[in-house]
Amino acid sequence: MFASETCALDACGADFIRDVRPGEIVVADGKGLRSIYEPASVKKSLCIFEYIYFARTDSVVDGISVYDARRAAGRLLARQKPVDADIVIGVPESGIDAAIGYSEESGIPYQKGIVKNSYIGRTFIKPNQSEREQSVRIKLNAIASCVRGKRVVMLDDSIVRGTTCARIVSMLRESGAAEVHLRIASPPFLWPCYYGTDIPSKEDLAACRHSVEEIGRMSHADSIDYLRLENLPGMLGGRHDGFCDACFSGRYPAEIPDYLVARKNYDYCSPIKRL
């Protein structure tokens, strides 16, 4: 068996043997299992957004537990900008693990707070704004008895366009939350992805058009804080190399074709940096 995540192996009762190396071909045929691999002096650049959002929480990616990485991000956020609050909640699903870490580090109790409708897909890839907003309304609902009268710290994995967070914060206020403090378990999205992740053009990225303080006001939050770029290695157990964080840093590990640059609004923010 071959799979992009270890949770698929677990579900089928298979044993994880090892990761396939970049540039390696593993052949399974009548002769058994063999590897075709010529080591090359190339930079390994695994998408860091796997740990933040895409991968399932029970997976291990490149030797790092996704669950542990997300908890670590929450712990780092609790140290960055402490706040007096009554409860910590996470936006399902990928914000929950960060919320648990934030609660452990801060000592503020973790509560469920938000319920997810399991039959709605990921909202940030919906084709237009009205569909994204409608999906958020159907996808998530606050537990009013949990948040009413409480100062809430809400953990989410990321902010792309900013509309989803604003809708969730408003939902918590409508359910009676006294305060909502927004904590984001990744740095601001400032750059589009050219390698396959559906991060939109720069004109659609909230952090490319607004400051952190402006995004906080647009989200109707009492305070806001993102995981700092320099703290990303702390989320990954101290590992600095082997990851692509271009959507946060602008440091692209491979040359971007001009036609892709033009399509993603190259001139909207500052010029592309390359490693």
N, C-alpha and C positions, 0 to 999 in steps of 0.2 A: 504493500500500500504506500501511496504517496499522497500527502495532503499539505495544504498551505498553513494549517494550524494543528497543534497537537490534540485539541479537543475532538477533532474528527477521528483521530486514531483511538482515543478513549471510548468514543461512542460505539466503535466497531469491535472493541475488545482487542485491538492491536497493541503491541508493545512499541514504544518509541525507541528507535535505535540511534539515530543521529540526524543532524541537519544536513541538507544538501548544500554543498559549497557553491559560491558564485562562480559561474563558468564551468561547473561540473555536469557531466551527463551520467546518470545512473541507469544502467540497462538491466532489466529483468526479463529473462527469456528461458528457454529450455535448458540452457547451460547454467542457470542460477543467477546470481546477482554480481554485477561487476561495475566498476567505475572507470570512466574516461575523464581524465583530469590533467590538464597541463597548468601548473601554477603560473600566474601572471602577476606582474607588478602593477596591479590596479587597485584603486581605492574602493573598499566595500562601503556601501551607503544604503543601509536598510531604512525604510520609511519610519520615522519616529512616531507618526500618527497611528501606527498599528497599536502602540502601547497606550496612546491617549484615547482612541475612539474605536478604530476598526476591528481589532482583534477581540475575540470573546474572552471574557475575564478569566476563564479557567484554562486558557492556553499558556504555553511557554514558548516564547518566540526568541530564537537565537540565545537560548540559555537563561532568559530573564522571564520570570513570572509576570504576566500582564497584571494580575491582581496586586502583586507586591509593588509594581511600578506605580500603579494608580494610587494605592495607599500612601506611598512615599511622596507623591505629588501633593496630596492633601496635607501631610505632615509639614512639608516645606511651606505651603501656603499659610498654615497656622503660625509658623515662626515669622514669616515675612511681615504680616500686618495683623496683629492680634486685635480682637474686637470683643466687647462685652455682649454676650448673647445668651439666650435661654436654651436653644436647640440648634442642632446642625442637621440639615437634610441634603439629599443628593437628587439630582435630576436623573431619573432612570434612563438607560441602565448604567452607562459608563461614568456618570457622576457619583454614583453610590459608593464605589470603592474609595474615591477621593474623599468623600464625606466621612467615611469610617476613619480614614487616616487623620483627617482634620480633627475629628472628635477625640481620637486617642491622644493626639498631641496637645490639644487645647484643654481637655477635660470637660468640654461642653457636651452634654448628652446627645447621642445620635437618635433621631426619630425618623420614621418612614416619610411622613409629610406629603409625598406626591405618589399617586398611583398611576401606573402606565397601562394603557390598553394594548395588549400584546399583538393585536391584529393590524396595527398601523405600522408602516415601514419608516425608514429614516426620512426625516422631513427636510434636511438641508439640501437634498438632491432633487426635490420637487421642481418642476420646470418653471413655475412662476410664483410670484409672491402670494397671491390669493390662495393658491393650493397649499403653500407652506403654512399659512396662518390657519386655514381650516383644519389641516392635519394636526397642528399643535392642539387646537381646541378639542379634537376628538381623541388625541393620543394621551393627553395628560390631564389629571384632575387632582386638586388639592384635598387633603383630609382636613376639613375645617376645624374639627375638634382638637387636632394636633397643633395647628399653627395659631389659632385664635388667641389674641392678646400677647403673643410671644415675639421676642426679638430673635429673628431667624437668620442663620448663616446658610446660604444656599450654594452648593457646589455644582458646577457644570463642567463638562470636559473642555469646551471651547466656545468661542463666539465667532461665527463666520459673517453673516449679514447683520446680526444683532436683533432681528425681529422676534426670534424664538424666545430669547431671554426676556425681552420686554413683555411678551405675552405671559410668560410664567410668573414673573415678578408681580404683574398686575393681578394675576389669578390668586396669588398668595395674599395680596392686600385685600382683594375682594372677599377672601375667606377669613379676614380678620387679623392678619399678621400685623403687629405693631411696628416692626422694622424688618427690612430685608437687606442683608449684606451679601453681595454677590462675590463669589470667589471662583476663579476660572483656572482649571488644572492644566493650563498650557499658556505659552506666551501669546501675544496678539498676532493674528494672521495679517501679515503685511505683504505677502508675495503669493502669486498663483503657483499652482503645481503644474509642471509640464510633463510629468512622468506617469500620469494615469489617474491620480486621485482627483476627484471632482471638486476641486477648490475653484471658485469662480474667478472671473476677471477682476482686476484691481478696483474697478469702479464699483463693484458689488461688495468689496471687503470693508466692513465697518471700521476696522483699525487703520485702514489706508486713508480714510476720509475724515476720521474723528480722533481726538485725543482720548486717552483712557477716561479722563474725567467726563468728557462729553458722552462717551458710551455709557458711563454710569448713570448720567442724567437721562439719556434716551431710554435706558432700561428701567427707569423709575426706582433704582436701588438707592439705599441710604449710603452705601459705600461699595467700592469695587476694587478688586486686586487680581492681577494675572500672575501666574507662575513666571518668575523671571527667567530670561533666556539663559543666564549663567547657572541657573539651578536645574536645568534639564539633565545634566549628568548625574545629579543627586537622585533624580527619579529613577535612573537606570543603574543604581548601585555604584556610581562613581565612574562608569565607563564613558569616556570622552570621544572615542573614535568608532567608526563603522556605522554611523547613522546619518541620514539626510534630514536636516532641519531647515531646509531652504524656505519653506512656507513661513517660518518665523524669522530667520536670519538673513535671507536673500543670498546665502552662499550655496550656489548650485554646484553639485559635484561633477556635472558633465555639461558640455557646451549645448546651448539651447538654439535650435534652428531659428532663423530670422522670421520665418512665416508664423511660427508659434508665438514668438515674442510679440509680433504685431497683433495677433489674434487676442492675446491676453492683456493688451493695453500697457505695453512696456513703459510709455512715457507718463503714466498716471502718477507714479511715485518716483523715488530716486532710482538711479540706474542699477542694473543687475550686478551683483558681485559674484565672482566665481572663485572656487578654491584653486 
